[in-house]
Amino acid sequence: MKCKGMKLRKVLGYWVLSLSYSKTVYLHRYIWEEEYGSIPDKMILHHKDGDGSNNDLSNLELMSHTDHRRTHAGWSRDEDGWT
């Protein structure tokens, strides 16, 4: 992605986009919001494959903080809930 005035850098495994001198955003959030709109309060984006630099929309999943913690703790989810 190249846009005039925007700079891209990697920070702790995530791409960060500098929109202006004082405004930066995580690239995965920027990509999601361009496609789907604002991320609802108390929701976060999860990288399904665990690679924070893979910002393809098919790799991003919107989930609650609780579900995100469960996912990283090794829990699994199916149609019956968490196990």
N, C-alpha and C positions, 0 to 999 in steps of 0.2 A: 504494500500500500504506500503510495507516495502522494502526498497532498502538500501544496505550498504552505510553508509556515509550520507544518507538523513534523515532529521528530519522534522516532521510534527507538526505544532502548530496552534492554532486558534487565529486569530487576528480580533477583531471587527466583528465577525460572519462569517469570511471567513477563510478557511484553507490555510495556507502558507507553502510552501515546501522549506526547506533549502537544496540547492543542494551542497553547499560548504560553507566555512567560510564567503565568501563575496558575494555569489549569492543566492538570494531567489526569488521565484516566487509564484504567487497565484496558488493554485492547479487547479482551474477550467481552467485557461489559459494553464497550463501544459498539462492537460488532452485533451483539445481541440487541441492544437498544435501537440500532439503525434498522434492524429487521422486524422486531416485535414491539418496540416501545419501551417505556420505563420498566425497570425491574421493581416489582412490588416490595413494599416494606417487609422486613423480616424474611426475605427470600434471598438466596445467593445462587451463583452459577457454579456448577460442578463440571470439571473436565472428566468425562467418562473414562478416558484411557489413562488418566493420571498424569498426563503430560501438560503442564501449565502453559506450554508454548504452542500447543495444538489448538488453535482457535477456530477451527472449522465449526460451523453451526451444528453439524451432525454430532459433534463431540461435546457440545454444551448442553447441560441439563439444569433446569430451574428447580431448586428444592429448598426446603426449610433448613435452618441451622441444625435442628435436631436430626433431620434425615441425613444431612451432610456428615455430622459427627458419627452417626450409626454406620454410614457407608465406609468411612475411613477406619472404623473400629472393627470392620470385617463382617458386619451383619449383612444379611441378604434380604431382599424384598421380592415378594411375589403377590399374586392376587389376594392372598389371605392375610397379608401384612408382613411384618418384620420377624425374622428368626435369627 
